[in-house]
Amino acid sequence: MKSERATTLAQLAEAGYRPRSVREEMRANLLRLLAVEGGTQGLFAGVLGYDETVLPEIENAVLSGHHMVLLGERGQAKSRLIRALVGLLDEAVPAVDGCEIHDDPFAPVCAPCRRRAAEQGGSLPVVWIGRQARYGEKLATPDVTIADLVGEIDPIKIAEGRYLSDEEAIHFGLLARTHRGIFAINELPDLTEKVQVGLFNVMEERDLQIKGYKIRLPLDVLVVATANPEDYTSRGRIVTPLKDRFDVQIRTHYPRTIADEIAVMEQEAGAEVREGRRVRVPDFMKELVARFTMEARKAPEVNQASGVSVRVTINNYETLLANAEKRAVRCGENEIVPRISDLHALFASSNGKLELEYGMDSVREGAVIERLLSVAIRGAFDARLSAADLLPVLEYMGQGWGVAVSDTMPAADYQEGIASIPGLHGVLERLGPFESPGLMACAVEFVFEGLHLLEKLNRHRDGGRLSYAA
């Protein structure tokens, strides 16, 4: 495009470039995406489970030119959604060369650029700014000040001879430096009330007041924020007039189905091959990891206001694979297959991530995790098998036989038990086409753990070692 090669204001005008606001720019680019097959799928790639809920609301907000706040508990992809919005900005836009706030060459707003435009006219130098440079983000903390976001009088410029009332004595803050872009504030209610009040005019009237000097600086910024719903209420830590400045509130949520939870887990966790070893995870193992988190989100022992992040699922899955990988390395096996006996490793990756209700101490946390794991395994088991399917196995165990497994036992050691226990091989075939020793060992442990949870077998656990008997 000819205008992209322009290096001066005159060349830019000759190329026919027409500036537009951030909202107009994002609106036009979104409409272009919606007109083609696939729509915004590429823009929000990696954000799963929001196609029918959150994404349509974000699209409406962009088309309306609205400031928006995303309300949701931790681990609901709020930051990822905001950063994806950068893709709706133009690939590059012209700006006054050397300007701190990326001023539009056709309509500069800061004093230095206005002066330069008046002096240099069509020879005003122009540079092209990429979309990433037009995005600013700040994690809200109580120590954030108005100066950090808006600006401050620069003492060095005062020492050079400028007056306090001189607009050029200002050092612009992060929000002002995101002029003609998107500015994100994470955990908005954590800002002090003073700073929240300071955002009023920036978002609506565009008046900046620094050290008592009022400055008319019409910033072109789309403000997007995130907040926990509990804090974003009249009883929370948010100033009500600031809520009014945000045009739309969009409620995010955790995955609503096991399939979505598993999809997120697989996307984030990973590799199918590790150091030459193939990773093979039966669907019931993935399901029980996802079920554990989903059960925690409705458990009475867990504080639901703080939420149970999808990161719990991801971290647990990664830990499960890590424990299985250690066994594969030590036993010289060529595939990594997690088992029920590996689940003890999940206590470490779950501890601290489940915020218990008031009055429950750390001693209770292990019991909560144990219960949730049992519920998750039982759910996965009931969806596939019943006690009636396992009558031959139960009859065999009732004769006084026992079974011991562990997270260090080679998969090949399970083959003798599969062959000797009546009906067990047929049950494994119902669970899936398990052609390798590792997959069969995983299925065997799943069957016996399910029988224990059905109260058909007793179980003794010692770390990664499990013993089952009638």
C-alpha positions as CSV (number, residue, x, y, z in Angstrom):
1,M,0.0,0.0,0.0
2,K,1.4,3.4,-1.1
3,S,0.6,5.1,2.2
4,E,2.6,2.6,4.2
5,R,5.8,4.0,2.5
6,A,5.0,7.6,3.5
7,T,7.6,9.2,5.7
8,T,6.2,12.7,5.8
9,L,2.8,14.3,6.4
10,A,2.7,15.5,2.8
11,Q,3.4,12.0,1.4
12,L,0.7,10.6,3.7
13,A,-1.9,13.1,2.5
14,E,-0.9,12.5,-1.1
15,A,-1.4,8.7,-0.7
16,G,-5.0,9.4,0.4
17,Y,-4.6,8.1,3.9
18,R,-7.6,8.8,6.1
19,P,-7.2,8.5,9.9
20,R,-9.9,6.9,12.1
21,S,-10.4,6.4,15.8
22,V,-9.5,3.3,17.6
23,R,-13.1,2.3,17.9
24,E,-13.8,2.9,14.2
25,E,-10.7,0.9,13.4
26,M,-11.6,-2.1,15.6
27,R,-15.2,-2.0,14.4
28,A,-14.2,-2.1,10.7
29,N,-11.7,-4.9,11.2
30,L,-14.2,-7.0,13.2
31,L,-16.8,-6.5,10.5
32,R,-14.3,-7.7,7.9
33,L,-13.6,-10.9,10.0
34,L,-17.3,-11.6,10.6
35,A,-17.9,-11.4,6.8
36,V,-15.6,-14.4,6.1
37,E,-15.9,-18.0,7.0
38,G,-14.5,-18.7,10.4
39,G,-15.3,-15.2,11.7
40,T,-13.3,-14.5,14.9
41,Q,-12.1,-18.0,15.5
42,G,-8.6,-17.1,14.5
43,L,-8.6,-13.9,16.5
44,F,-9.6,-15.8,19.7
45,A,-7.7,-19.0,19.0
46,G,-6.9,-20.9,22.2
47,V,-9.9,-19.5,24.0
48,L,-12.2,-22.4,24.4
49,G,-15.8,-22.8,25.6
50,Y,-16.9,-19.2,25.0
51,D,-18.3,-19.4,21.4
52,E,-21.9,-19.1,22.5
53,T,-21.5,-17.0,25.6
54,V,-18.6,-14.5,26.1
55,L,-17.3,-14.0,22.5
56,P,-20.6,-12.7,21.1
57,E,-20.8,-10.2,23.9
58,I,-17.3,-9.0,23.2
59,E,-18.1,-8.7,19.5
60,N,-21.2,-6.6,20.4
61,A,-19.0,-4.3,22.6
62,V,-16.5,-3.8,19.9
63,L,-19.1,-3.0,17.3
64,S,-20.7,-0.5,19.8
65,G,-17.3,1.1,20.6
66,H,-17.7,0.3,24.3
67,H,-15.3,0.4,27.2
68,M,-15.7,-3.1,28.7
69,V,-14.9,-4.9,32.0
70,L,-14.6,-8.7,32.1
71,L,-15.9,-10.1,35.4
72,G,-14.7,-13.5,36.4
73,E,-12.8,-15.6,38.9
74,R,-9.2,-16.5,38.4
75,G,-8.2,-18.7,35.5
76,Q,-11.0,-17.8,33.1
77,A,-8.8,-16.5,30.3
78,K,-9.7,-12.8,30.9
79,S,-6.2,-11.6,30.1
80,R,-5.9,-13.8,27.1
81,L,-9.2,-12.3,25.8
82,I,-8.0,-8.8,26.2
83,R,-4.7,-9.4,24.5
84,A,-6.5,-11.0,21.6
85,L,-8.3,-7.7,21.0
86,V,-5.0,-6.3,19.8
87,G,-5.6,-8.3,16.6
88,L,-8.5,-6.0,15.7
89,L,-6.1,-3.0,15.4
90,D,-4.6,-2.2,12.0
91,E,-1.3,-3.8,11.4
92,A,0.4,-0.4,11.5
93,V,-0.7,3.3,11.7
94,P,1.2,6.5,11.0
95,A,2.4,8.6,13.9
96,V,4.4,11.7,14.4
97,D,8.1,10.7,14.6
98,G,9.5,10.9,18.1
99,C,6.1,11.5,19.8
100,E,5.7,9.9,23.3
101,I,2.0,9.2,22.7
102,H,2.0,8.2,19.0
103,D,0.1,11.3,17.9
104,D,-1.9,11.3,14.7
105,P,0.0,13.4,12.2
106,F,-3.3,14.9,10.9
107,A,-4.6,15.8,14.4
108,P,-1.8,16.0,17.0
109,V,-3.0,16.5,20.6
110,C,0.1,17.0,22.6
111,A,1.8,20.5,22.7
112,P,5.2,19.5,21.2
113,C,3.5,17.8,18.2
114,R,1.1,20.7,17.6
115,R,4.1,23.1,17.6
116,R,6.1,20.9,15.3
117,A,3.1,20.5,12.9
118,A,2.7,24.3,12.8
119,E,6.4,24.8,12.1
120,Q,7.1,22.0,9.7
121,G,3.8,21.6,7.8
122,G,3.9,18.9,5.2
123,S,7.5,18.0,6.0
124,L,6.5,16.7,9.5
125,P,8.3,13.3,9.8
126,V,6.1,10.2,10.1
127,V,6.8,6.7,11.4
128,W,4.6,3.6,11.3
129,I,3.6,2.1,14.7
130,G,2.7,-1.6,14.9
131,R,-0.4,-2.9,16.7
132,Q,1.6,-4.3,19.7
133,A,3.1,-0.9,20.4
134,R,-0.4,0.4,20.7
135,Y,-1.4,-1.9,23.6
136,G,-0.7,-1.0,27.2
137,E,-1.4,-3.2,30.3
138,K,-1.2,-2.5,34.0
139,L,-1.8,-4.9,36.9
140,A,-3.7,-2.9,39.5
141,T,-2.1,-2.8,42.9
142,P,-2.7,-0.4,45.8
143,D,0.6,1.4,45.2
144,V,-0.4,2.4,41.6
145,T,-0.7,6.2,41.5
146,I,-2.3,8.8,39.2
147,A,1.2,9.7,38.0
148,D,1.7,6.1,36.8
149,L,-1.4,6.1,34.7
150,V,-1.9,9.7,33.6
151,G,1.3,11.6,34.1
152,E,3.4,13.8,36.4
153,I,5.3,17.1,36.3
154,D,8.8,16.2,35.2
155,P,11.3,18.0,37.6
156,I,14.1,17.8,35.0
157,K,12.0,19.7,32.5
158,I,11.2,22.3,35.3
159,A,15.0,22.5,36.0
160,E,15.5,23.2,32.3
161,G,13.5,26.4,32.6
162,R,9.9,25.4,31.9
163,Y,7.0,26.6,34.1
164,L,4.7,24.3,36.0
165,S,1.8,25.5,33.9
166,D,3.7,24.5,30.7
167,E,2.1,21.5,29.1
168,E,5.5,20.4,27.8
169,A,6.7,20.0,31.4
170,I,4.6,16.8,31.7
171,H,5.9,13.3,31.7
172,F,3.1,11.2,30.4
173,G,1.9,8.0,32.2
174,L,1.2,4.6,30.8
175,L,-2.4,5.3,29.9
176,A,-1.6,8.5,28.1
177,R,1.2,6.7,26.2
178,T,-1.4,4.2,24.9
179,H,-3.1,7.0,23.0
180,R,-4.7,5.6,19.8
181,G,-4.6,2.1,21.3
182,I,-6.1,-0.3,23.9
183,F,-5.3,0.1,27.6
184,A,-6.0,-2.9,29.9
185,I,-6.2,-2.8,33.7
186,N,-6.1,-6.1,35.4
187,E,-7.9,-6.5,38.8
188,L,-9.4,-3.0,38.6
189,P,-10.8,-2.9,42.1
190,D,-7.3,-3.2,43.6
191,L,-6.7,0.5,42.5
192,T,-7.2,2.9,45.4
193,E,-10.3,5.1,45.3
194,K,-8.2,8.1,44.5
195,V,-6.8,6.5,41.3
196,Q,-10.2,5.2,40.4
197,V,-11.6,8.7,40.6
198,G,-8.8,9.9,38.4
199,L,-9.9,7.6,35.6
200,F,-13.3,9.3,35.3
201,N,-12.4,12.2,33.0
202,V,-9.9,10.1,31.1
203,M,-12.6,7.7,30.0
204,E,-15.4,10.2,29.4
205,E,-14.4,13.9,29.2
206,R,-10.8,13.3,28.3
207,D,-9.6,16.1,30.6
208,L,-6.3,15.5,32.4
209,Q,-5.5,17.4,35.6
210,I,-1.9,17.1,36.8
211,K,-0.7,18.9,39.9
212,G,-3.6,21.3,39.8
213,Y,-3.1,22.2,36.1
214,K,-6.0,21.3,33.8
215,I,-4.9,20.0,30.4
216,R,-7.2,19.3,27.6
217,L,-5.8,16.1,26.0
218,P,-8.4,14.2,24.0
219,L,-6.9,10.8,24.3
220,D,-8.2,8.1,21.9
221,V,-8.1,5.0,24.1
222,L,-10.3,2.0,24.5
223,V,-10.2,0.9,28.1
224,V,-10.7,-2.7,29.0
225,A,-10.5,-4.0,32.6
226,T,-10.8,-7.3,34.5
227,A,-12.2,-7.8,38.0
228,N,-13.4,-10.5,40.4
229,P,-17.2,-10.3,40.6
230,E,-17.2,-10.3,44.4
231,D,-15.1,-7.1,44.4
232,Y,-17.1,-5.4,41.6
233,T,-20.2,-4.7,43.6
234,S,-21.5,-1.8,45.7
235,R,-20.1,-3.7,48.7
236,G,-16.8,-4.4,47.1
237,R,-13.8,-2.2,46.3
238,I,-15.0,-0.3,43.2
239,V,-16.2,3.3,43.1
240,T,-19.7,3.3,41.7
241,P,-19.2,6.3,39.2
242,L,-16.3,4.3,37.6
243,K,-18.6,1.4,37.0
244,D,-20.8,3.8,35.1
245,R,-17.9,4.7,32.8
246,F,-17.6,1.1,31.6
247,D,-20.3,0.7,29.0
248,V,-20.6,-3.1,29.3
249,Q,-19.9,-5.8,31.8
250,I,-19.1,-9.2,30.4
251,R,-19.2,-12.3,32.7
252,T,-16.7,-15.0,32.0
253,H,-17.0,-18.5,33.3
254,Y,-15.2,-21.8,33.7
255,P,-15.6,-24.6,31.2
256,R,-19.2,-25.8,31.5
257,T,-18.6,-29.3,30.1
258,I,-16.0,-32.0,30.8
259,A,-15.2,-31.9,27.1
260,D,-14.3,-28.2,27.2
261,E,-12.2,-28.7,30.4
262,I,-10.3,-31.6,28.7
263,A,-9.8,-29.5,25.5
264,V,-8.2,-26.7,27.5
265,M,-6.1,-29.2,29.4
266,E,-4.8,-30.8,26.3
267,Q,-4.2,-27.5,24.6
268,E,-2.1,-26.1,27.4
269,A,-0.3,-29.2,28.7
270,G,0.9,-30.7,25.8
271,A,3.5,-32.7,24.0
272,E,2.6,-36.0,22.5
273,V,6.2,-37.1,22.6
274,R,8.7,-36.6,25.4
275,E,12.4,-37.4,24.8
276,G,11.4,-40.0,22.2
277,R,8.7,-41.6,24.3
278,R,5.1,-41.4,23.1
279,V,2.6,-40.0,25.6
280,R,-0.6,-42.1,25.7
281,V,-3.4,-41.2,28.1
282,P,-6.7,-43.1,28.0
283,D,-9.8,-41.0,27.9
284,F,-10.9,-42.0,31.4
285,M,-7.7,-40.7,32.9
286,K,-8.1,-37.3,31.2
287,E,-11.7,-37.3,32.3
288,L,-11.0,-37.9,35.9
289,V,-8.4,-35.1,36.0
290,A,-11.0,-32.8,34.5
291,R,-13.8,-34.1,36.8
292,F,-11.6,-33.4,39.9
293,T,-11.5,-29.7,39.1
294,M,-15.2,-29.5,38.2
295,E,-16.1,-31.3,41.4
296,A,-14.0,-28.8,43.3
297,R,-16.0,-26.0,41.8
298,K,-19.1,-27.2,43.6
299,A,-17.6,-28.7,46.7
300,P,-18.9,-27.2,50.0
301,E,-15.4,-27.3,51.5
302,V,-14.0,-25.0,48.8
303,N,-14.5,-21.3,48.8
304,Q,-16.4,-20.8,45.5
305,A,-16.0,-17.0,45.6
306,S,-12.3,-17.3,44.9
307,G,-12.9,-19.9,42.2
308,V,-11.0,-23.0,41.1
309,S,-8.9,-22.1,38.2
310,V,-8.4,-24.2,35.0
311,R,-4.8,-24.0,35.9
312,V,-5.6,-26.7,38.6
313,T,-6.6,-29.0,35.8
314,I,-3.5,-28.2,33.7
315,N,-1.1,-28.4,36.6
316,N,-2.5,-31.7,37.7
317,Y,-2.4,-33.2,34.2
318,E,1.2,-32.1,33.8
319,T,2.1,-33.6,37.2
320,L,0.4,-36.9,36.3
321,L,2.4,-37.1,33.1
322,A,5.6,-36.2,35.0
323,N,5.1,-39.1,37.5
324,A,4.4,-41.5,34.6
325,E,7.5,-40.3,32.7
326,K,9.7,-41.1,35.7
327,R,8.4,-44.6,35.7
328,A,9.0,-45.0,31.9
329,V,12.6,-43.8,32.2
330,R,13.4,-46.0,35.2
331,C,11.7,-49.1,33.7
332,G,13.1,-48.6,30.2
333,E,9.6,-48.3,28.7
334,N,9.0,-46.6,25.3
335,E,5.7,-45.0,26.2
336,I,4.4,-42.8,29.0
337,V,1.0,-43.9,30.3
338,P,-0.3,-42.4,33.6
339,R,-2.2,-44.7,36.0
340,I,-4.3,-44.5,39.1
341,S,-1.3,-45.2,41.2
342,D,0.2,-41.9,39.9
343,L,-2.6,-39.9,41.4
344,H,-0.9,-39.4,44.7
345,A,1.4,-36.9,42.9
346,L,-1.6,-34.6,42.4
347,F,-1.7,-33.8,46.1
348,A,1.3,-31.5,45.7
349,S,0.0,-29.8,42.6
350,S,-3.5,-29.3,44.1
351,N,-2.4,-28.1,47.6
352,G,-2.7,-24.4,47.9
353,K,-4.8,-24.0,44.8
354,L,-8.1,-24.9,46.5
355,E,-9.0,-22.1,48.9
356,L,-10.9,-23.8,51.7
357,E,-13.8,-22.3,53.5
358,Y,-13.0,-20.4,56.7
359,G,-12.1,-22.7,59.6
360,M,-10.6,-25.5,57.6
361,D,-6.9,-25.8,58.3
362,S,-4.2,-27.4,56.2
363,V,-4.6,-30.8,57.8
364,R,-8.1,-31.0,56.2
365,E,-6.9,-30.0,52.7
366,G,-5.5,-33.5,52.0
367,A,-8.8,-35.1,53.0
368,V,-10.7,-32.8,50.7
369,I,-8.4,-33.6,47.8
370,E,-8.7,-37.3,48.5
371,R,-12.5,-37.1,48.5
372,L,-12.6,-35.1,45.3
373,L,-10.3,-37.6,43.6
374,S,-12.6,-40.4,44.7
375,V,-15.7,-38.6,43.3
376,A,-13.9,-37.9,40.0
377,I,-12.8,-41.5,39.6
378,R,-16.2,-42.8,40.5
379,G,-17.8,-40.6,37.9
380,A,-15.5,-41.7,35.2
381,F,-15.9,-45.4,36.2
382,D,-19.8,-45.2,36.4
383,A,-19.9,-43.8,32.9
384,R,-18.2,-46.9,31.5
385,L,-18.7,-49.9,33.8
386,S,-20.9,-51.4,36.5
387,A,-20.4,-54.0,39.2
388,A,-22.4,-56.4,37.1
389,D,-19.7,-56.2,34.4
390,L,-17.1,-57.3,36.9
391,L,-18.8,-60.3,38.7
392,P,-16.1,-62.8,37.6
393,V,-13.4,-60.6,38.9
394,L,-15.3,-60.1,42.2
395,E,-15.8,-63.9,42.6
396,Y,-12.1,-64.4,42.0
397,M,-11.2,-61.8,44.6
398,G,-13.7,-63.3,47.0
399,Q,-11.7,-66.5,47.1
400,G,-9.1,-64.7,49.1
401,W,-6.9,-63.4,46.3
402,G,-5.4,-59.9,46.5
403,V,-3.8,-57.5,44.0
404,A,-1.0,-55.0,44.6
405,V,0.1,-52.3,42.2
406,S,2.4,-49.3,42.4
407,D,3.6,-46.3,40.4
408,T,7.0,-48.0,40.1
409,M,5.9,-51.3,38.7
410,P,6.8,-52.0,35.1
411,A,3.8,-52.4,32.8
412,A,4.9,-55.9,31.7
413,D,4.4,-57.1,35.3
414,Y,0.6,-56.6,34.9
415,Q,0.3,-59.2,32.1
416,E,0.3,-62.3,34.3
417,G,-2.5,-60.9,36.5
418,I,-4.6,-60.0,33.4
419,A,-4.2,-63.6,32.1
420,S,-5.0,-65.3,35.4
421,I,-8.0,-63.3,36.7
422,P,-11.2,-64.5,35.1
423,G,-13.1,-62.0,33.1
424,L,-10.5,-59.2,33.5
425,H,-9.3,-59.2,29.9
426,G,-12.9,-58.9,28.6
427,V,-13.5,-55.9,30.9
428,L,-10.3,-54.2,29.5
429,E,-11.6,-54.7,26.0
430,R,-14.8,-52.8,27.0
431,L,-12.8,-49.9,28.2
432,G,-10.9,-49.5,24.9
433,P,-8.6,-51.1,22.4
434,F,-5.6,-51.4,24.7
435,E,-2.9,-53.0,22.6
436,S,0.1,-52.0,24.7
437,P,1.2,-53.2,28.2
438,G,1.2,-49.6,29.4
439,L,-2.4,-49.0,28.4
440,M,-3.5,-52.3,29.8
441,A,-1.8,-51.7,33.2
442,C,-3.6,-48.3,33.4
443,A,-6.9,-50.0,32.7
444,V,-6.3,-52.7,35.3
445,E,-5.7,-50.1,38.0
446,F,-8.8,-48.1,36.9
447,V,-11.0,-51.3,37.2
448,F,-9.8,-52.2,40.7
449,E,-10.0,-48.6,42.0
450,G,-13.6,-48.5,40.6
451,L,-14.5,-51.6,42.5
452,H,-13.1,-50.1,45.7
453,L,-15.2,-47.0,45.2
454,L,-18.2,-49.2,44.6
455,E,-17.4,-50.7,48.1
456,K,-16.8,-54.1,46.6
457,L,-13.1,-54.2,47.5
458,N,-11.0,-52.9,50.3
459,R,-7.9,-50.8,49.4
460,H,-4.8,-49.8,51.3
461,R,-2.7,-46.9,50.0
462,D,0.9,-46.2,50.8
463,G,2.0,-43.4,48.6
464,G,2.1,-44.8,45.1
465,R,1.5,-48.3,46.2
466,L,-2.1,-49.7,46.3
467,S,-3.3,-53.0,47.6
468,Y,-6.8,-54.4,46.9
469,A,-8.6,-57.3,48.6
470,A,-12.1,-58.6,49.3
